[in-house]
Structures are given as C-alpha cells and as structure tokens.
Amino acid sequence: MSHSLEGKVALVTGASRGIGAAIAKRLAQEGANVAITYSKDAKGAEAVVSAVEALGHKAVAVQADAADVKAVTAAVEQAVKAFGRIDVLVNNAGTAIPKPFEDTPLDELNRVIDINVRGVMVTTQAVLKHMPNGGRIISIGSCVGERIMTPGLTAYAATKGAVKMFTQGLARELGSRGITVNNVQPGPIDTDLNPASGDWATPQLAATALNRYGHVDEVAALVAFVAGPDAAYITGTNLTVDGGTNA
Ligand code: NDP
C-alpha cells in the first residue's frame, strides 16, 4: 500500500457491506481515518469499524438513511465532530429497482430518486462546509448512467445519469478550491444488490468483455487512486470500471 491518504479523513456513505465497505477499508489501508454511514446493517457497520481500527486508524459508524435529509446532515456533523473535517467524500449509498418502468410504483420511484440523487446532493452540500481546499468528492454512479444494454433498469439508470451530470457541474464550481469531483461507474460487481449468480446476472455477464463479474476491491482500488494525490488533475470525469461492459 502507498499510504497516499495518511492523515486524511474520509466519509463513505452506505458502507456496512458491498462496495462501500470495500472502499472504507481500502481508504484506511491508504492511511485515512474513516466515517461511514449505513441505514440498517449495524452489525456490518461495526465490522467495518473494527477492520479500520485493526489497520491502526480511527473509524466511526453513523446510522443515516440517505433518503432522510436531517439524518444525513446530522451524520456529517457527527463525522466532523469525531475527526474535525472531511477531506474525501465518497457518495456510495444507492439502491436499484430492477423492474419494468411501467410497473414501478410511485413510492419505489421516489425512494430510488431520494437515495441515489437527492441523497448524493444533500450529503455533498453538508460536507462542503467542512472540506478543505484540495478535497475529493467521489460519487459511485454506474456504467448504466452512460449506456444501457438490459431492460428493467430505466429509473435506476436515470438516477445514475443524474449523478454523472451532477459530477460534471460541481467540478466546474469547485475547481478554484482545488477540490476534484469525479464519478466512478462500476459495471456488474458481485454484492447483495447484484449477486453474480441467478437470472438477473446472466445478461449482465454476457455484456462484459472480460466474461466475469467484478470484485468490490476492483472498485475500491479506483476510488483510492482518485482520492489520492496522484489524481489531483482528474476532475469532472466519469471513470468506468465495468469489465468492458460499455466498450
Ligand atoms: P449493496 O446493496 O450490496 O450495499 C449497499 C450499502 O449501502 C450497504 O452498506 C447498505 O447498508 C447501504 N445503504 C443502502 N441503502 C441505504 C440508504 N438508504 N441509506 C444509507 N445507506 C444505505 O450495494 P452495492 O455495494 O452493490 O452498491 C453500492 C453502490 O454501487 C450503489 O450506489 C450502487 O448503485 C452502485 N453500483 C453497484 C453495482 C453492482 O453491480 N453492485 C454496479 C453499479 C453501481 P444498510 O444495509 O445498512 O442499509
């Protein structure tokens, strides 16, 4: 490990398992103290805290549903209380509704928009008050935010397309502070949200060039690079880690 984030403070949303947990642990391996949020899985969140502490760094876990504006704001304040500032924000909390658009009820549409879009915006606004110059904002979009090969992900893809343009717009606003804003777009990654086996996996697997699902650590590695000093001139960009899905 390069220890490129020694002394830095990171906040990773939705990090009790899956891609977020891998990112939190990887940023700690690089030297960061890490705050995480989760909505339900307190046990998973505690395991991530223990893993970060085992690496010799500090960690806090705060329960905050990304759809709950007050909870998100309070979580950011708690992270700042613990560590004084936030150098790296990773907007990872997200959800999907895999079903035909016509059959998607309004409450499910609201939920995916509230978590994947409004949650990202509200978290970023709250964090910006505490982010020094040279900070990093990294959102976890999706390869389907740019290109979509399978039906049933219309609303989800629309939210990830929103994350893409949010990233590009915000990069223009924060450049003068040396804060970079980037969107990491995974393809099919084996998690609870998108297990590598089952009917749903078959078309996604077929769309990859590498003929396999990705591992959470492969997304975390890209996030760690973008968070680090070597990526200081990368901003407003959409970095795809998708096994060639969008090739
Ligand atoms: P998982 O469902 O495996 O994990 C999601 C994590 O986010 C959990 O820690 C969960 O914690 C937390 N979370 C879920 N909902 C909320 C919420 N409302 N508020 C706060 N935390 C929440 O998902 P992945 O790891 O697969 O996905 C992570 C991100 O990556 C998402 O933004 C997803 O859209 C994106 N992505 C994933 C891909 C994949 O193939 N897996 C592909 C492309 C993008 P808890 O259980 O406690 O709520």
py3Dmol code that shows the C-alpha trace and the ligand (Angstrom):
import py3Dmol

protein = """\
ATOM      1  CA  MET A   1       0.000   0.000   0.000  1.00  0.00           C
ATOM      2  CA  SER A   2       1.170   3.522  -0.777  1.00  0.00           C
ATOM      3  CA  HIS A   3      -0.200   5.298   2.320  1.00  0.00           C
ATOM      4  CA  SER A   4      -1.282   8.085  -0.004  1.00  0.00           C
ATOM      5  CA  LEU A   5      -4.036   9.185   2.390  1.00  0.00           C
ATOM      6  CA  GLU A   6      -2.020   9.361   5.620  1.00  0.00           C
ATOM      7  CA  GLY A   7      -3.668  11.879   7.970  1.00  0.00           C
ATOM      8  CA  LYS A   8      -6.732  12.357   5.756  1.00  0.00           C
ATOM      9  CA  VAL A   9     -10.365  11.985   6.836  1.00  0.00           C
ATOM     10  CA  ALA A  10     -12.847  10.157   4.623  1.00  0.00           C
ATOM     11  CA  LEU A  11     -16.622   9.787   4.791  1.00  0.00           C
ATOM     12  CA  VAL A  12     -18.104   6.857   2.880  1.00  0.00           C
ATOM     13  CA  THR A  13     -21.893   6.600   2.728  1.00  0.00           C
ATOM     14  CA  GLY A  14     -23.625   3.209   2.683  1.00  0.00           C
ATOM     15  CA  ALA A  15     -20.550   1.327   3.805  1.00  0.00           C
ATOM     16  CA  SER A  16     -21.783  -1.505   6.018  1.00  0.00           C
ATOM     17  CA  ARG A  17     -21.220  -4.034   3.213  1.00  0.00           C
ATOM     18  CA  GLY A  18     -20.642  -4.345  -0.517  1.00  0.00           C
ATOM     19  CA  ILE A  19     -18.712  -1.753  -2.490  1.00  0.00           C
ATOM     20  CA  GLY A  20     -18.890   0.887   0.281  1.00  0.00           C
ATOM     21  CA  ALA A  21     -17.357  -1.423   2.895  1.00  0.00           C
ATOM     22  CA  ALA A  22     -14.516  -2.295   0.499  1.00  0.00           C
ATOM     23  CA  ILE A  23     -13.903   1.412  -0.167  1.00  0.00           C
ATOM     24  CA  ALA A  24     -13.865   2.283   3.547  1.00  0.00           C
ATOM     25  CA  LYS A  25     -11.309  -0.452   4.250  1.00  0.00           C
ATOM     26  CA  ARG A  26      -9.160   0.443   1.256  1.00  0.00           C
ATOM     27  CA  LEU A  27      -9.046   4.137   2.181  1.00  0.00           C
ATOM     28  CA  ALA A  28      -7.979   3.102   5.701  1.00  0.00           C
ATOM     29  CA  GLN A  29      -5.230   0.918   4.199  1.00  0.00           C
ATOM     30  CA  GLU A  30      -4.040   4.070   2.461  1.00  0.00           C
ATOM     31  CA  GLY A  31      -3.869   5.829   5.838  1.00  0.00           C
ATOM     32  CA  ALA A  32      -7.226   7.592   6.270  1.00  0.00           C
ATOM     33  CA  ASN A  33      -9.454   7.797   9.305  1.00  0.00           C
ATOM     34  CA  VAL A  34     -12.911   6.817   8.124  1.00  0.00           C
ATOM     35  CA  ALA A  35     -16.508   7.683   8.978  1.00  0.00           C
ATOM     36  CA  ILE A  36     -19.215   5.517   7.443  1.00  0.00           C
ATOM     37  CA  THR A  37     -22.987   5.613   7.254  1.00  0.00           C
ATOM     38  CA  TYR A  38     -25.496   2.802   6.897  1.00  0.00           C
ATOM     39  CA  SER A  39     -29.267   2.510   7.137  1.00  0.00           C
ATOM     40  CA  LYS A  40     -29.991  -0.919   8.655  1.00  0.00           C
ATOM     41  CA  ASP A  41     -26.980  -3.191   8.950  1.00  0.00           C
ATOM     42  CA  ALA A  42     -25.460  -2.104  12.290  1.00  0.00           C
ATOM     43  CA  LYS A  43     -23.523  -5.360  12.623  1.00  0.00           C
ATOM     44  CA  GLY A  44     -21.937  -4.955   9.204  1.00  0.00           C
ATOM     45  CA  ALA A  45     -21.073  -1.339  10.031  1.00  0.00           C
ATOM     46  CA  GLU A  46     -19.415  -2.395  13.295  1.00  0.00           C
ATOM     47  CA  ALA A  47     -17.365  -5.000  11.415  1.00  0.00           C
ATOM     48  CA  VAL A  48     -16.105  -2.289   9.053  1.00  0.00           C
ATOM     49  CA  VAL A  49     -15.217  -0.060  12.034  1.00  0.00           C
ATOM     50  CA  SER A  50     -13.263  -2.958  13.592  1.00  0.00           C
ATOM     51  CA  ALA A  51     -11.463  -3.640  10.307  1.00  0.00           C
ATOM     52  CA  VAL A  52     -10.386   0.002  10.027  1.00  0.00           C
ATOM     53  CA  GLU A  53      -9.247   0.049  13.658  1.00  0.00           C
ATOM     54  CA  ALA A  54      -7.272  -3.154  13.085  1.00  0.00           C
ATOM     55  CA  LEU A  55      -5.349  -1.232  10.425  1.00  0.00           C
ATOM     56  CA  GLY A  56      -4.379   1.313  13.088  1.00  0.00           C
ATOM     57  CA  HIS A  57      -6.798   4.062  12.066  1.00  0.00           C
ATOM     58  CA  LYS A  58      -9.888   5.607  13.603  1.00  0.00           C
ATOM     59  CA  ALA A  59     -13.438   4.871  12.459  1.00  0.00           C
ATOM     60  CA  VAL A  60     -16.997   5.822  13.347  1.00  0.00           C
ATOM     61  CA  ALA A  61     -20.257   4.426  12.017  1.00  0.00           C
ATOM     62  CA  VAL A  62     -23.404   6.538  11.985  1.00  0.00           C
ATOM     63  CA  GLN A  63     -26.873   5.315  11.112  1.00  0.00           C
ATOM     64  CA  ALA A  64     -28.347   7.635   8.488  1.00  0.00           C
ATOM     65  CA  ASP A  65     -30.801   6.725   5.755  1.00  0.00           C
ATOM     66  CA  ALA A  66     -29.598   8.564   2.638  1.00  0.00           C
ATOM     67  CA  ALA A  67     -33.221   9.451   1.877  1.00  0.00           C
ATOM     68  CA  ASP A  68     -33.569  11.273   5.208  1.00  0.00           C
ATOM     69  CA  VAL A  69     -32.176  14.794   4.807  1.00  0.00           C
ATOM     70  CA  LYS A  70     -31.997  15.510   8.549  1.00  0.00           C
ATOM     71  CA  ALA A  71     -30.282  12.210   9.302  1.00  0.00           C
ATOM     72  CA  VAL A  72     -27.726  12.739   6.543  1.00  0.00           C
ATOM     73  CA  THR A  73     -26.901  16.247   7.769  1.00  0.00           C
ATOM     74  CA  ALA A  74     -26.594  15.013  11.351  1.00  0.00           C
ATOM     75  CA  ALA A  75     -24.314  12.170  10.229  1.00  0.00           C
ATOM     76  CA  VAL A  76     -21.978  14.609   8.503  1.00  0.00           C
ATOM     77  CA  GLU A  77     -21.888  16.747  11.667  1.00  0.00           C
ATOM     78  CA  GLN A  78     -21.081  13.645  13.744  1.00  0.00           C
ATOM     79  CA  ALA A  79     -18.233  12.695  11.422  1.00  0.00           C
ATOM     80  CA  VAL A  80     -16.845  16.237  11.672  1.00  0.00           C
ATOM     81  CA  LYS A  81     -17.200  16.163  15.463  1.00  0.00           C
ATOM     82  CA  ALA A  82     -15.141  12.970  15.517  1.00  0.00           C
ATOM     83  CA  PHE A  83     -12.423  13.971  13.046  1.00  0.00           C
ATOM     84  CA  GLY A  84     -12.557  17.767  12.601  1.00  0.00           C
ATOM     85  CA  ARG A  85     -13.066  17.908   8.828  1.00  0.00           C
ATOM     86  CA  ILE A  86     -13.712  15.751   5.762  1.00  0.00           C
ATOM     87  CA  ASP A  87     -11.032  15.559   3.063  1.00  0.00           C
ATOM     88  CA  VAL A  88     -12.600  12.799   0.980  1.00  0.00           C
ATOM     89  CA  LEU A  89     -16.334  12.195   0.463  1.00  0.00           C
ATOM     90  CA  VAL A  90     -17.449   9.001  -1.230  1.00  0.00           C
ATOM     91  CA  ASN A  91     -21.147   9.088  -2.139  1.00  0.00           C
ATOM     92  CA  ASN A  92     -21.730   5.347  -2.342  1.00  0.00           C
ATOM     93  CA  ALA A  93     -25.152   4.713  -0.761  1.00  0.00           C
ATOM     94  CA  GLY A  94     -27.510   3.655  -3.504  1.00  0.00           C
ATOM     95  CA  THR A  95     -30.250   1.281  -4.432  1.00  0.00           C
ATOM     96  CA  ALA A  96     -31.875  -0.191  -7.541  1.00  0.00           C
ATOM     97  CA  ILE A  97     -35.378  -1.259  -8.510  1.00  0.00           C
ATOM     98  CA  PRO A  98     -34.975  -3.922 -11.157  1.00  0.00           C
ATOM     99  CA  LYS A  99     -38.414  -3.980 -12.789  1.00  0.00           C
ATOM    100  CA  PRO A 100     -40.124  -2.632 -15.898  1.00  0.00           C
ATOM    101  CA  PHE A 101     -40.611   1.121 -15.667  1.00  0.00           C
ATOM    102  CA  GLU A 102     -44.350   0.934 -16.362  1.00  0.00           C
ATOM    103  CA  ASP A 103     -44.820  -1.367 -13.366  1.00  0.00           C
ATOM    104  CA  THR A 104     -42.789   0.712 -10.921  1.00  0.00           C
ATOM    105  CA  PRO A 105     -44.988   2.280  -8.220  1.00  0.00           C
ATOM    106  CA  LEU A 106     -44.505   5.911  -7.259  1.00  0.00           C
ATOM    107  CA  ASP A 107     -43.196   5.112  -3.776  1.00  0.00           C
ATOM    108  CA  GLU A 108     -40.423   2.978  -5.298  1.00  0.00           C
ATOM    109  CA  LEU A 109     -39.574   5.696  -7.817  1.00  0.00           C
ATOM    110  CA  ASN A 110     -39.407   8.253  -5.018  1.00  0.00           C
ATOM    111  CA  ARG A 111     -37.166   6.007  -2.952  1.00  0.00           C
ATOM    112  CA  VAL A 112     -34.598   5.428  -5.701  1.00  0.00           C
ATOM    113  CA  ILE A 113     -34.526   9.129  -6.590  1.00  0.00           C
ATOM    114  CA  ASP A 114     -34.296  10.214  -2.943  1.00  0.00           C
ATOM    115  CA  ILE A 115     -31.393   7.873  -2.170  1.00  0.00           C
ATOM    116  CA  ASN A 116     -29.441   7.953  -5.428  1.00  0.00           C
ATOM    117  CA  VAL A 117     -29.856  11.614  -6.373  1.00  0.00           C
ATOM    118  CA  ARG A 118     -31.126  13.806  -3.538  1.00  0.00           C
ATOM    119  CA  GLY A 119     -29.029  11.840  -1.017  1.00  0.00           C
ATOM    120  CA  VAL A 120     -25.870  12.486  -3.018  1.00  0.00           C
ATOM    121  CA  MET A 121     -26.659  16.203  -3.338  1.00  0.00           C
ATOM    122  CA  VAL A 122     -27.622  16.753   0.292  1.00  0.00           C
ATOM    123  CA  THR A 123     -24.609  14.833   1.608  1.00  0.00           C
ATOM    124  CA  THR A 124     -22.270  16.772  -0.658  1.00  0.00           C
ATOM    125  CA  GLN A 125     -23.745  20.121   0.433  1.00  0.00           C
ATOM    126  CA  ALA A 126     -23.353  19.236   4.102  1.00  0.00           C
ATOM    127  CA  VAL A 127     -19.776  18.006   3.605  1.00  0.00           C
ATOM    128  CA  LEU A 128     -18.629  21.003   1.558  1.00  0.00           C
ATOM    129  CA  LYS A 129     -18.921  23.224   4.657  1.00  0.00           C
ATOM    130  CA  HIS A 130     -16.177  21.093   6.204  1.00  0.00           C
ATOM    131  CA  MET A 131     -13.999  20.229   3.220  1.00  0.00           C
ATOM    132  CA  PRO A 132     -10.633  21.976   2.959  1.00  0.00           C
ATOM    133  CA  ASN A 133      -9.111  23.082  -0.338  1.00  0.00           C
ATOM    134  CA  GLY A 134      -7.710  20.119  -2.254  1.00  0.00           C
ATOM    135  CA  GLY A 135     -10.509  17.794  -1.133  1.00  0.00           C
ATOM    136  CA  ARG A 136     -12.063  14.971  -3.106  1.00  0.00           C
ATOM    137  CA  ILE A 137     -15.703  14.250  -3.929  1.00  0.00           C
ATOM    138  CA  ILE A 138     -16.225  10.851  -5.488  1.00  0.00           C
ATOM    139  CA  SER A 139     -19.670   9.507  -6.309  1.00  0.00           C
ATOM    140  CA  ILE A 140     -20.439   5.916  -7.190  1.00  0.00           C
ATOM    141  CA  GLY A 141     -22.574   6.128 -10.300  1.00  0.00           C
ATOM    142  CA  SER A 142     -22.946   3.181 -12.644  1.00  0.00           C
ATOM    143  CA  CYS A 143     -21.959   2.154 -16.152  1.00  0.00           C
ATOM    144  CA  VAL A 144     -25.710   2.279 -16.888  1.00  0.00           C
ATOM    145  CA  GLY A 145     -25.565   6.021 -16.222  1.00  0.00           C
ATOM    146  CA  GLU A 146     -23.927   6.306 -19.656  1.00  0.00           C
ATOM    147  CA  ARG A 147     -25.082   3.312 -21.654  1.00  0.00           C
ATOM    148  CA  ILE A 148     -27.669   0.617 -21.007  1.00  0.00           C
ATOM    149  CA  MET A 149     -27.867  -2.832 -22.527  1.00  0.00           C
ATOM    150  CA  THR A 150     -30.598  -4.547 -20.474  1.00  0.00           C
ATOM    151  CA  PRO A 151     -34.245  -3.619 -19.876  1.00  0.00           C
ATOM    152  CA  GLY A 152     -35.604  -3.185 -16.361  1.00  0.00           C
ATOM    153  CA  LEU A 153     -33.177  -0.571 -15.063  1.00  0.00           C
ATOM    154  CA  THR A 154     -34.718   2.576 -16.527  1.00  0.00           C
ATOM    155  CA  ALA A 155     -35.346   4.561 -13.335  1.00  0.00           C
ATOM    156  CA  TYR A 156     -32.060   3.435 -11.801  1.00  0.00           C
ATOM    157  CA  ALA A 157     -30.123   4.383 -14.937  1.00  0.00           C
ATOM    158  CA  ALA A 158     -31.796   7.802 -14.920  1.00  0.00           C
ATOM    159  CA  THR A 159     -30.613   8.428 -11.349  1.00  0.00           C
ATOM    160  CA  LYS A 160     -27.059   7.403 -12.248  1.00  0.00           C
ATOM    161  CA  GLY A 161     -27.188   9.676 -15.315  1.00  0.00           C
ATOM    162  CA  ALA A 162     -28.095  12.451 -12.883  1.00  0.00           C
ATOM    163  CA  VAL A 163     -25.045  11.601 -10.760  1.00  0.00           C
ATOM    164  CA  LYS A 164     -22.900  11.905 -13.893  1.00  0.00           C
ATOM    165  CA  MET A 165     -24.082  15.442 -14.696  1.00  0.00           C
ATOM    166  CA  PHE A 166     -24.050  16.449 -11.019  1.00  0.00           C
ATOM    167  CA  THR A 167     -20.378  15.462 -11.014  1.00  0.00           C
ATOM    168  CA  GLN A 168     -19.536  17.408 -14.149  1.00  0.00           C
ATOM    169  CA  GLY A 169     -21.408  20.524 -12.991  1.00  0.00           C
ATOM    170  CA  LEU A 170     -19.949  20.542  -9.498  1.00  0.00           C
ATOM    171  CA  ALA A 171     -16.409  20.076 -10.809  1.00  0.00           C
ATOM    172  CA  ARG A 172     -16.840  23.444 -12.562  1.00  0.00           C
ATOM    173  CA  GLU A 173     -17.906  25.090  -9.286  1.00  0.00           C
ATOM    174  CA  LEU A 174     -15.165  23.710  -7.037  1.00  0.00           C
ATOM    175  CA  GLY A 175     -12.096  23.878  -9.247  1.00  0.00           C
ATOM    176  CA  SER A 176     -10.999  27.180  -7.721  1.00  0.00           C
ATOM    177  CA  ARG A 177     -10.687  25.416  -4.356  1.00  0.00           C
ATOM    178  CA  GLY A 178      -8.638  22.574  -5.811  1.00  0.00           C
ATOM    179  CA  ILE A 179     -11.448  20.181  -4.942  1.00  0.00           C
ATOM    180  CA  THR A 180     -11.880  17.452  -7.544  1.00  0.00           C
ATOM    181  CA  VAL A 181     -15.260  15.893  -8.280  1.00  0.00           C
ATOM    182  CA  ASN A 182     -15.445  12.550 -10.055  1.00  0.00           C
ATOM    183  CA  ASN A 183     -17.885   9.773 -10.800  1.00  0.00           C
ATOM    184  CA  VAL A 184     -16.757   6.152 -10.551  1.00  0.00           C
ATOM    185  CA  GLN A 185     -19.067   3.970 -12.641  1.00  0.00           C
ATOM    186  CA  PRO A 186     -18.977   0.268 -11.783  1.00  0.00           C
ATOM    187  CA  GLY A 187     -20.302  -2.432 -14.047  1.00  0.00           C
ATOM    188  CA  PRO A 188     -21.640  -5.687 -12.592  1.00  0.00           C
ATOM    189  CA  ILE A 189     -19.997  -6.151  -9.198  1.00  0.00           C
ATOM    190  CA  ASP A 190     -20.813  -9.163  -7.042  1.00  0.00           C
ATOM    191  CA  THR A 191     -22.700  -7.795  -3.991  1.00  0.00           C
ATOM    192  CA  ASP A 192     -26.035  -8.319  -2.209  1.00  0.00           C
ATOM    193  CA  LEU A 193     -27.508  -5.739  -4.603  1.00  0.00           C
ATOM    194  CA  ASN A 194     -26.273  -7.553  -7.711  1.00  0.00           C
ATOM    195  CA  PRO A 195     -25.286 -11.177  -6.973  1.00  0.00           C
ATOM    196  CA  ALA A 196     -23.120 -12.843  -9.621  1.00  0.00           C
ATOM    197  CA  SER A 197     -25.416 -15.842  -9.847  1.00  0.00           C
ATOM    198  CA  GLY A 198     -29.074 -16.065 -10.868  1.00  0.00           C
ATOM    199  CA  ASP A 199     -31.283 -14.984 -13.783  1.00  0.00           C
ATOM    200  CA  TRP A 200     -30.578 -11.305 -13.363  1.00  0.00           C
ATOM    201  CA  ALA A 201     -26.814 -11.886 -13.650  1.00  0.00           C
ATOM    202  CA  THR A 202     -26.871 -13.757 -16.984  1.00  0.00           C
ATOM    203  CA  PRO A 203     -27.397 -10.790 -19.359  1.00  0.00           C
ATOM    204  CA  GLN A 204     -25.038  -8.569 -17.362  1.00  0.00           C
ATOM    205  CA  LEU A 205     -22.291 -11.179 -17.514  1.00  0.00           C
ATOM    206  CA  ALA A 206     -22.853 -11.606 -21.243  1.00  0.00           C
ATOM    207  CA  ALA A 207     -22.401  -7.854 -21.757  1.00  0.00           C
ATOM    208  CA  THR A 208     -18.921  -7.762 -20.207  1.00  0.00           C
ATOM    209  CA  ALA A 209     -15.814  -8.113 -22.368  1.00  0.00           C
ATOM    210  CA  LEU A 210     -13.959  -9.973 -19.619  1.00  0.00           C
ATOM    211  CA  ASN A 211     -16.762 -12.508 -19.144  1.00  0.00           C
ATOM    212  CA  ARG A 212     -16.911 -12.140 -15.393  1.00  0.00           C
ATOM    213  CA  TYR A 213     -18.435 -10.070 -12.621  1.00  0.00           C
ATOM    214  CA  GLY A 214     -16.133  -7.599 -10.894  1.00  0.00           C
ATOM    215  CA  HIS A 215     -14.992  -7.737  -7.279  1.00  0.00           C
ATOM    216  CA  VAL A 216     -15.700  -4.943  -4.774  1.00  0.00           C
ATOM    217  CA  ASP A 217     -11.945  -4.451  -4.311  1.00  0.00           C
ATOM    218  CA  GLU A 218     -11.606  -3.585  -8.005  1.00  0.00           C
ATOM    219  CA  VAL A 219     -13.917  -0.608  -7.497  1.00  0.00           C
ATOM    220  CA  ALA A 220     -12.222   0.348  -4.220  1.00  0.00           C
ATOM    221  CA  ALA A 221      -8.816   0.429  -5.949  1.00  0.00           C
ATOM    222  CA  LEU A 222     -10.036   3.035  -8.452  1.00  0.00           C
ATOM    223  CA  VAL A 223     -11.659   5.109  -5.710  1.00  0.00           C
ATOM    224  CA  ALA A 224      -8.412   5.036  -3.693  1.00  0.00           C
ATOM    225  CA  PHE A 225      -6.486   6.285  -6.714  1.00  0.00           C
ATOM    226  CA  VAL A 226      -8.941   9.120  -7.386  1.00  0.00           C
ATOM    227  CA  ALA A 227      -8.854  10.049  -3.685  1.00  0.00           C
ATOM    228  CA  GLY A 228      -5.059  10.245  -3.666  1.00  0.00           C
ATOM    229  CA  PRO A 229      -2.538  12.944  -4.606  1.00  0.00           C
ATOM    230  CA  ASP A 230      -1.659  11.373  -7.983  1.00  0.00           C
ATOM    231  CA  ALA A 231      -5.187  12.158  -9.222  1.00  0.00           C
ATOM    232  CA  ALA A 232      -5.052  15.912  -8.498  1.00  0.00           C
ATOM    233  CA  TYR A 233      -5.590  16.841 -12.180  1.00  0.00           C
ATOM    234  CA  ILE A 234      -8.530  14.486 -12.737  1.00  0.00           C
ATOM    235  CA  THR A 235     -11.874  16.230 -12.251  1.00  0.00           C
ATOM    236  CA  GLY A 236     -15.355  16.290 -13.747  1.00  0.00           C
ATOM    237  CA  THR A 237     -14.831  12.884 -15.234  1.00  0.00           C
ATOM    238  CA  ASN A 238     -16.693   9.567 -15.364  1.00  0.00           C
ATOM    239  CA  LEU A 239     -14.368   6.658 -14.726  1.00  0.00           C
ATOM    240  CA  THR A 240     -15.840   3.326 -15.674  1.00  0.00           C
ATOM    241  CA  VAL A 241     -14.761   0.072 -14.011  1.00  0.00           C
ATOM    242  CA  ASP A 242     -17.062  -2.376 -15.760  1.00  0.00           C
ATOM    243  CA  GLY A 243     -15.085  -5.238 -17.299  1.00  0.00           C
ATOM    244  CA  GLY A 244     -15.692  -3.734 -20.722  1.00  0.00           C
ATOM    245  CA  THR A 245     -19.488  -3.590 -20.481  1.00  0.00           C
ATOM    246  CA  ASN A 246     -19.641  -0.182 -22.129  1.00  0.00           C
ATOM    247  CA  ALA A 247     -16.890  -0.861 -24.667  1.00  0.00           C
TER     248      ALA A 247
END
"""
ligand_1 = """\
48
NDP
P -25.323 -3.271 -1.526
O -26.814 -3.304 -1.513
O -24.581 -4.546 -1.540
O -24.810 -2.382 -0.314
C -25.367 -1.113 -0.157
C -24.755 -0.416 1.040
O -25.392 0.844 1.146
C -24.994 -1.139 2.328
O -23.938 -0.871 3.207
C -26.290 -0.506 2.813
O -26.347 -0.546 4.215
C -26.147 0.919 2.347
N -27.413 1.525 2.059
C -28.430 1.059 1.295
N -29.452 1.924 1.298
C -29.063 2.947 2.082
C -29.690 4.141 2.481
N -30.922 4.450 2.112
N -29.004 4.971 3.292
C -27.750 4.674 3.728
N -27.133 3.551 3.387
C -27.779 2.703 2.562
O -24.952 -2.388 -2.814
P -23.601 -2.275 -3.666
O -22.431 -2.332 -2.767
O -23.712 -3.218 -4.801
O -23.782 -0.815 -4.291
C -23.107 0.321 -3.781
C -23.207 1.435 -4.809
O -22.647 0.999 -6.045
C -24.635 1.871 -5.132
O -24.666 3.265 -5.321
C -24.922 1.144 -6.434
O -25.908 1.800 -7.180
C -23.567 1.206 -7.089
N -23.371 0.229 -8.142
C -23.365 -1.109 -7.856
C -23.179 -2.029 -8.874
C -23.164 -3.504 -8.645
O -23.161 -4.249 -9.631
N -23.149 -3.987 -7.405
C -22.992 -1.586 -10.261
C -23.005 -0.161 -10.443
C -23.187 0.693 -9.413
P -27.678 -0.970 5.023
O -27.969 -2.372 4.678
O -27.321 -0.739 6.434
O -28.718 -0.020 4.551
"""
view = py3Dmol.view(width=600, height=400)
view.addModel(protein, "pdb")
view.setStyle({"model": 0}, {"cartoon": {"style": "trace"}})
view.addModel(ligand_1, "xyz")
view.setStyle({"model": 1}, {"stick": {}})
view.zoomTo()
view.show()
